[in-house]
Amino acid sequence: MRKFWSLDQPEGKHPGRRLFAGRATTAADRLHRIRLIVGGVAALAAVAAFGVAPFAPDIADQPVTRVTQAVTLPELAAHEEAAPTSYIQEVRVAKGDTIASLMERLGVQDPAAVAFTGRDAVARELLKLRPGKTVSASTDDEGELLWLRAMLSADEPNARMLFIERRDDGTLQARQVVEAYERRVVMRNATIQSSLFAAADAAQIPDAITQQMVDLLSGDIDFYNDLRRGDSFEVVYEQLALPTGEVVRSGQLLAIRFINAGRKHQALWFDADGPEGHKGAFYAFDGRSLKKAFLKTPVEFTRISSGFGNRNHPIFGYSHRHTGIDFAAPHGTGVRAASDGTVEFAGWQRGYGNTVIIRHAGVHSTLYAHLSGFQRGLRKGQRVTQGDIIGFVGSTGNSTGPHLHYELHVNGAPVNPQTAILPDAQPIAANLMPAFRAHAGEMGRRLALAGGREYAQAE
Ligand SMILES: [Zn+2]
């Protein structure tokens, strides 16, 4: 079965939570609750509904609502299978829906609940929901409604929610509540069959998270040339979601394990100053900084570039006759400064076409050739930061198709960028190591959960 983990904080306030919090006090029950979401036909419908939830274009485009609650993990002690006693369904309102048709799709076989919702003044707000809005409900194994929830309107960062819930005496009650968006920690796994983005799509990982993953690992993995069919990855990331489960936007990538051609790459986000500080960075699980002095892939990797070996274009590796590495990429793809430095040259060179040369600290410089054009305003003497777009992929000079020709020079002589030994950034400070180790342990558990492995097998 497909993995679909979506763990929200147990201290939430809406009736679904409270229902579980009231009845399910043990770790086993909490794990069971997660199973409710992953298991069974009912849950497959919920997964499909989540799949069409709109994702915000990019975290950078909008202010992020930071919620500072600590992330808690479900206990992993219990693994016995228990028959679920309640089910959660999530559906979208369709054009022409009635309360009865909506309830039917939610798996509610409860004429009394349908009648209540039709006559109660608060519950009738459900009828004002426009098509496409999400409604979720929980029923017992006989189809009796336990609770229903829907978002009536959103005024960031608050949402006006409708709750219908069954009281202890068995009667139903409807009420409206204003709730804040919540931060969720989401875990996913994916295996690459055709392309990185196709794998991410299949696992419902938003593009914003895939891009963060590529940026993070492009110091270690050449995403243009090195991806293999069967490569796999697990990600843990944060998501801002309404209490209905509708995703507002994805947030920070928190941890990743990427298996590329049998080699494992792992990283986690660590914020020494706490969530308010925004000064976090990615580290290896042993505390080494993963910020590389030089990008291994100084080309933007986009949905369009994703694929194996870019078969339409020749790829040339480094050799004595060919003093650089070629990255076949679509015309106009951004070319990025491999490291901090100063622009030494931006102009035309015979054979190389439009070319940028950047001088870096120490003995290194880098060269970028065959560009279609330069970043606006780029000029000699300008300071650039690692990752800055300096120009765009083209086919100027002696070139047969759009690609970046990239050279790394040490003391003026070209070396193979894929094998050159380059300096790394600073590791975690010794006084922060205890906090870092605790955090790394938690993220290791989450990655194991995402991959469906037992915690004991996690590293
Ligand atoms: Zn070349």
Boltz pocket constraint, residues with backbone or C-beta under 6 A from the ligand:
constraints:
  - pocket:
      binder: B
      contacts: [[A, 316], [A, 322], [A, 324], [A, 325], [A, 326], [A, 404], [A, 405], [A, 406]]
      max_distance: 6.0
